[in-house]
Amino acid sequence: MKLFSCQSCSQILFFENTRCERCQHALGYWPDDNVLSALEPDGDAWIALGVNNNRFRLCANAAHDVCNWLVPTDSTTGMCAACSHNRVIPELNSPDHRLAWRKIEVAKHRLFYTLFRLNLAQTQNMLFAAEPLVFKFMDDVPNAQHKVMTGHEDGVITIALSEADDAEREQRRKAMGEPYRTLLGHFRHEVGHYFWDRLVRDGNKLNECRAIFGDDTLDYQEALKTHYAKGPPLDWQTHFVSAYATCHPWEDFAETWAHYLHIIDTLEMARAFNLQLSPAIDKDGEFSVDQSVDPYAAPTMQPLIDNWLPVTTALNTMSKTMGKEDLYPFVLSPAVVQKLDFIHTLVHSSADRMPEPALAS
């Protein structure tokens, strides 16, 4: 994520802003140019001061205060490139549902920001592929036998509305022994499953992926049962980024994919703030950060790891000064770095040649 600037008054802006607090211009995000633009009314549309081809409308979901993205004036659906992937949204007659949906959309739009920056968010492909990427945001039905479960299946990502309840999510995090559980983390993990299908399975990378992550043909349901019955291996941190990653190669890939997105998005924000780390007592420069490294353009994973370790060390230490737990409570072993490098290479080699969409006849 980066910082933005108002084209009217140069005020610093943040990704979710809908109005400039200094000059009061309405704001809209245009993903094609990665611009949060000041807007001026033009009849039934808006002139975007930060975009050359600059006449737009706001996404139809702006009416619900859940989206600040722009759409072309000739859009047939009125939905932006992020909201067009929604298939089920919560019933909006409940204030709690509306609040939960806003939280979910903040996380989802941040996901799509990263996918666009990685050149993976080719909306035509992701919407009209044989397995389109779509989202269902669902609440539990009273007296139903089964609760809504967050997960991915054949391109459909379901996010349980209860995950937007901070207290409920924290209770689940503790019950499942997880060091980290967030809405954004859910989106990044679940979309990892989607891109495993698209980039590994459909991209003829199965053998390469299995050499790093293991045999994905293992029975998934049996692997889950074993994991929940016995827990992770004692030495899991030597080979995996999280305990959950140990249960099956698909989950290992999705967990590692999520961490890859954590890393590049956080490093971009650190770069936007020109975050400098150079402790006086660090004589060997182990905690220095190279701000010349663009996390979205690094040729390999190593420059990102070299910056990530000091940044997370500083963030974790500062978090503790506020009496909080580590912001990033994970260890990146050499084996995990190798997996991250596989994903980095996979993303950058695949971004410009996603499999062609299989259009229905």
VENDA-V794529 format. One record per residue. N is the residue number from 0. PHI is phi in degrees with one decimal (* if undefined). BURIAL is + if it has 9 or more other ideal C-beta (glycine too) atoms within 8 Angstrom, else -. Layout:
n:N phi:PHI burial:BURIAL
n:N phi:PHI burial:BURIAL
This chain:
n:0 phi:* burial:+
n:1 phi:-122.9 burial:-
n:2 phi:-89.1 burial:+
n:3 phi:-122.2 burial:+
n:4 phi:-136.4 burial:-
n:5 phi:-67.8 burial:+
n:6 phi:-72.1 burial:-
n:7 phi:-90.7 burial:-
n:8 phi:-132.8 burial:-
n:9 phi:70.2 burial:-
n:10 phi:-63.7 burial:+
n:11 phi:-66.2 burial:-
n:12 phi:-123.5 burial:+
n:13 phi:-117.7 burial:-
n:14 phi:-53.2 burial:+
n:15 phi:-86.6 burial:-
n:16 phi:-60.8 burial:+
n:17 phi:-112.4 burial:-
n:18 phi:-151.3 burial:-
n:19 phi:-74.3 burial:+
n:20 phi:-71.8 burial:-
n:21 phi:-88.0 burial:-
n:22 phi:-104.7 burial:+
n:23 phi:70.8 burial:-
n:24 phi:-66.0 burial:+
n:25 phi:-64.7 burial:-
n:26 phi:-127.3 burial:+
n:27 phi:-146.7 burial:+
n:28 phi:-97.7 burial:+
n:29 phi:-118.2 burial:+
n:30 phi:-67.4 burial:+
n:31 phi:-59.4 burial:-
n:32 phi:-113.4 burial:-
n:33 phi:51.0 burial:-
n:34 phi:-127.1 burial:+
n:35 phi:-96.6 burial:+
n:36 phi:-106.1 burial:+
n:37 phi:-67.1 burial:+
n:38 phi:-120.0 burial:+
n:39 phi:-125.0 burial:-
n:40 phi:-64.6 burial:-
n:41 phi:-143.2 burial:-
n:42 phi:66.3 burial:-
n:43 phi:-93.2 burial:-
n:44 phi:-132.7 burial:+
n:45 phi:-131.4 burial:+
n:46 phi:-93.9 burial:+
n:47 phi:-91.7 burial:+
n:48 phi:-67.7 burial:+
n:49 phi:-98.0 burial:+
n:50 phi:-128.5 burial:+
n:51 phi:-65.7 burial:-
n:52 phi:-83.6 burial:-
n:53 phi:-112.7 burial:+
n:54 phi:-104.3 burial:+
n:55 phi:-140.2 burial:+
n:56 phi:-117.6 burial:+
n:57 phi:-79.3 burial:+
n:58 phi:-50.9 burial:+
n:59 phi:-57.7 burial:+
n:60 phi:-76.3 burial:+
n:61 phi:-61.8 burial:+
n:62 phi:-63.1 burial:-
n:63 phi:-99.4 burial:+
n:64 phi:61.2 burial:-
n:65 phi:-124.2 burial:-
n:66 phi:-154.2 burial:+
n:67 phi:-124.7 burial:+
n:68 phi:-89.5 burial:+
n:69 phi:-99.5 burial:+
n:70 phi:-132.4 burial:+
n:71 phi:-59.8 burial:-
n:72 phi:-65.5 burial:-
n:73 phi:-94.9 burial:-
n:74 phi:-60.5 burial:+
n:75 phi:-83.9 burial:-
n:76 phi:-102.5 burial:-
n:77 phi:78.7 burial:-
n:78 phi:-98.1 burial:+
n:79 phi:-75.5 burial:+
n:80 phi:-66.8 burial:+
n:81 phi:-92.6 burial:+
n:82 phi:-72.2 burial:+
n:83 phi:-65.6 burial:+
n:84 phi:-87.7 burial:+
n:85 phi:-72.4 burial:+
n:86 phi:-115.8 burial:-
n:87 phi:-134.4 burial:-
n:88 phi:-118.3 burial:-
n:89 phi:-66.7 burial:+
n:90 phi:-61.4 burial:-
n:91 phi:-97.3 burial:+
n:92 phi:-82.8 burial:-
n:93 phi:-113.8 burial:-
n:94 phi:-57.6 burial:-
n:95 phi:-64.1 burial:-
n:96 phi:-64.7 burial:+
n:97 phi:-64.4 burial:+
n:98 phi:-65.2 burial:+
n:99 phi:-62.6 burial:+
n:100 phi:-64.0 burial:+
n:101 phi:-59.7 burial:+
n:102 phi:-62.4 burial:+
n:103 phi:-64.1 burial:+
n:104 phi:-68.7 burial:+
n:105 phi:-58.3 burial:+
n:106 phi:-65.7 burial:+
n:107 phi:-65.3 burial:+
n:108 phi:-66.7 burial:+
n:109 phi:-66.6 burial:+
n:110 phi:-58.7 burial:+
n:111 phi:-68.1 burial:+
n:112 phi:-53.5 burial:+
n:113 phi:-66.6 burial:+
n:114 phi:-63.1 burial:+
n:115 phi:-67.0 burial:+
n:116 phi:-63.6 burial:+
n:117 phi:-87.5 burial:+
n:118 phi:61.7 burial:-
n:119 phi:-98.0 burial:+
n:120 phi:-86.0 burial:+
n:121 phi:-84.4 burial:-
n:122 phi:-56.4 burial:-
n:123 phi:-58.6 burial:-
n:124 phi:-65.1 burial:+
n:125 phi:-71.2 burial:+
n:126 phi:-90.0 burial:+
n:127 phi:-117.5 burial:-
n:128 phi:-68.5 burial:+
n:129 phi:-57.2 burial:-
n:130 phi:-121.6 burial:+
n:131 phi:-66.3 burial:+
n:132 phi:-83.5 burial:+
n:133 phi:-137.2 burial:+
n:134 phi:-123.4 burial:+
n:135 phi:-126.4 burial:+
n:136 phi:-106.7 burial:+
n:137 phi:-128.2 burial:+
n:138 phi:-104.2 burial:+
n:139 phi:-64.4 burial:+
n:140 phi:-85.7 burial:-
n:141 phi:-54.1 burial:-
n:142 phi:67.1 burial:-
n:143 phi:-73.3 burial:-
n:144 phi:-68.7 burial:-
n:145 phi:-122.5 burial:-
n:146 phi:-78.2 burial:-
n:147 phi:-66.5 burial:+
n:148 phi:-111.9 burial:-
n:149 phi:-70.3 burial:+
n:150 phi:177.5 burial:-
n:151 phi:-129.7 burial:+
n:152 phi:-153.0 burial:-
n:153 phi:52.2 burial:-
n:154 phi:87.8 burial:+
n:155 phi:-98.6 burial:+
n:156 phi:-103.4 burial:+
n:157 phi:-102.1 burial:+
n:158 phi:-116.0 burial:+
n:159 phi:-68.5 burial:+
n:160 phi:-59.6 burial:+
n:161 phi:-63.8 burial:+
n:162 phi:-68.6 burial:+
n:163 phi:-84.4 burial:+
n:164 phi:-87.4 burial:+
n:165 phi:-58.9 burial:-
n:166 phi:-67.0 burial:-
n:167 phi:-65.6 burial:+
n:168 phi:-65.7 burial:+
n:169 phi:-65.8 burial:+
n:170 phi:-62.7 burial:-
n:171 phi:-66.7 burial:+
n:172 phi:-58.7 burial:+
n:173 phi:-69.3 burial:-
n:174 phi:-63.2 burial:-
n:175 phi:-96.2 burial:-
n:176 phi:65.4 burial:-
n:177 phi:-95.5 burial:+
n:178 phi:-78.5 burial:-
n:179 phi:-152.3 burial:+
n:180 phi:-156.2 burial:+
n:181 phi:-139.2 burial:-
n:182 phi:-61.3 burial:+
n:183 phi:-62.7 burial:+
n:184 phi:-61.4 burial:+
n:185 phi:-60.1 burial:+
n:186 phi:-60.5 burial:+
n:187 phi:-65.8 burial:+
n:188 phi:-67.3 burial:+
n:189 phi:-65.4 burial:+
n:190 phi:-70.2 burial:+
n:191 phi:-61.1 burial:+
n:192 phi:-63.4 burial:+
n:193 phi:-60.1 burial:+
n:194 phi:-76.2 burial:+
n:195 phi:-61.2 burial:+
n:196 phi:-60.0 burial:+
n:197 phi:-76.9 burial:+
n:198 phi:-95.0 burial:+
n:199 phi:-94.3 burial:+
n:200 phi:-62.6 burial:-
n:201 phi:-82.2 burial:-
n:202 phi:-99.6 burial:+
n:203 phi:57.6 burial:-
n:204 phi:-117.3 burial:+
n:205 phi:-61.5 burial:+
n:206 phi:-63.1 burial:-
n:207 phi:-64.2 burial:-
n:208 phi:-67.7 burial:+
n:209 phi:-65.0 burial:+
n:210 phi:-64.8 burial:-
n:211 phi:-99.6 burial:+
n:212 phi:-102.9 burial:+
n:213 phi:105.2 burial:-
n:214 phi:-82.7 burial:-
n:215 phi:-76.3 burial:+
n:216 phi:-80.7 burial:-
n:217 phi:-58.3 burial:+
n:218 phi:-58.6 burial:-
n:219 phi:-68.3 burial:-
n:220 phi:-64.7 burial:-
n:221 phi:-66.6 burial:-
n:222 phi:-63.3 burial:+
n:223 phi:-64.0 burial:+
n:224 phi:-59.4 burial:-
n:225 phi:-63.4 burial:+
n:226 phi:-62.1 burial:+
n:227 phi:-73.8 burial:-
n:228 phi:-82.3 burial:-
n:229 phi:-111.7 burial:-
n:230 phi:79.4 burial:-
n:231 phi:-77.3 burial:+
n:232 phi:-61.1 burial:-
n:233 phi:-62.2 burial:-
n:234 phi:-100.0 burial:-
n:235 phi:-60.3 burial:+
n:236 phi:-66.9 burial:-
n:237 phi:-72.0 burial:-
n:238 phi:-123.2 burial:+
n:239 phi:-132.0 burial:+
n:240 phi:-81.5 burial:+
n:241 phi:-151.2 burial:+
n:242 phi:-63.5 burial:+
n:243 phi:-64.2 burial:+
n:244 phi:-62.6 burial:+
n:245 phi:-77.0 burial:+
n:246 phi:-75.1 burial:+
n:247 phi:-167.0 burial:+
n:248 phi:-55.6 burial:+
n:249 phi:-62.7 burial:+
n:250 phi:-72.6 burial:+
n:251 phi:-61.7 burial:+
n:252 phi:-62.8 burial:+
n:253 phi:-65.4 burial:+
n:254 phi:-65.0 burial:+
n:255 phi:-68.5 burial:+
n:256 phi:-58.4 burial:+
n:257 phi:-60.3 burial:+
n:258 phi:-68.4 burial:+
n:259 phi:-60.2 burial:+
n:260 phi:-68.2 burial:+
n:261 phi:-54.5 burial:+
n:262 phi:-66.7 burial:+
n:263 phi:-69.6 burial:+
n:264 phi:-70.0 burial:+
n:265 phi:-67.7 burial:+
n:266 phi:-65.6 burial:+
n:267 phi:-65.5 burial:+
n:268 phi:-68.6 burial:+
n:269 phi:-60.2 burial:+
n:270 phi:-69.1 burial:+
n:271 phi:-63.2 burial:+
n:272 phi:-84.5 burial:-
n:273 phi:52.1 burial:-
n:274 phi:-65.2 burial:+
n:275 phi:-107.7 burial:-
n:276 phi:-125.1 burial:+
n:277 phi:-157.8 burial:-
n:278 phi:-60.4 burial:-
n:279 phi:-60.4 burial:-
n:280 phi:-85.2 burial:-
n:281 phi:-86.5 burial:+
n:282 phi:-72.3 burial:-
n:283 phi:-97.6 burial:-
n:284 phi:72.8 burial:-
n:285 phi:-67.4 burial:-
n:286 phi:-106.8 burial:+
n:287 phi:-85.2 burial:+
n:288 phi:-122.9 burial:+
n:289 phi:-92.5 burial:-
n:290 phi:-75.7 burial:-
n:291 phi:-77.1 burial:-
n:292 phi:-81.8 burial:+
n:293 phi:-86.0 burial:-
n:294 phi:-61.7 burial:+
n:295 phi:-90.4 burial:-
n:296 phi:-126.7 burial:-
n:297 phi:-62.4 burial:+
n:298 phi:-68.2 burial:-
n:299 phi:-136.4 burial:-
n:300 phi:-77.8 burial:+
n:301 phi:-60.0 burial:-
n:302 phi:-60.3 burial:+
n:303 phi:-70.7 burial:+
n:304 phi:-63.5 burial:+
n:305 phi:-60.0 burial:+
n:306 phi:-85.9 burial:+
n:307 phi:-64.2 burial:+
n:308 phi:-62.3 burial:+
n:309 phi:-67.5 burial:+
n:310 phi:-63.1 burial:+
n:311 phi:-70.5 burial:+
n:312 phi:-61.7 burial:+
n:313 phi:-65.7 burial:+
n:314 phi:-64.5 burial:+
n:315 phi:-63.6 burial:+
n:316 phi:-65.7 burial:-
n:317 phi:-68.2 burial:-
n:318 phi:-60.8 burial:+
n:319 phi:-67.9 burial:+
n:320 phi:-67.2 burial:-
n:321 phi:-97.7 burial:-
n:322 phi:76.2 burial:-
n:323 phi:-104.4 burial:-
n:324 phi:-77.2 burial:-
n:325 phi:-54.4 burial:-
n:326 phi:-67.4 burial:+
n:327 phi:-124.6 burial:+
n:328 phi:-89.5 burial:-
n:329 phi:-134.1 burial:+
n:330 phi:-116.3 burial:-
n:331 phi:-101.9 burial:+
n:332 phi:-73.2 burial:+
n:333 phi:-54.5 burial:-
n:334 phi:-65.6 burial:+
n:335 phi:-69.2 burial:+
n:336 phi:-60.8 burial:+
n:337 phi:-62.6 burial:+
n:338 phi:-66.5 burial:+
n:339 phi:-62.8 burial:+
n:340 phi:-65.8 burial:+
n:341 phi:-60.3 burial:+
n:342 phi:-65.8 burial:+
n:343 phi:-57.2 burial:+
n:344 phi:-66.0 burial:+
n:345 phi:-59.2 burial:+
n:346 phi:-62.1 burial:+
n:347 phi:-74.5 burial:-
n:348 phi:-84.6 burial:-
n:349 phi:-105.2 burial:+
n:350 phi:-59.3 burial:+
n:351 phi:-97.2 burial:-
n:352 phi:-143.3 burial:-
n:353 phi:-58.2 burial:+
n:354 phi:-53.9 burial:-
n:355 phi:-60.8 burial:-
n:356 phi:-68.0 burial:+
n:357 phi:-92.6 burial:-
n:358 phi:-76.5 burial:-
n:359 phi:-70.9 burial:-
n:360 phi:-81.9 burial:-
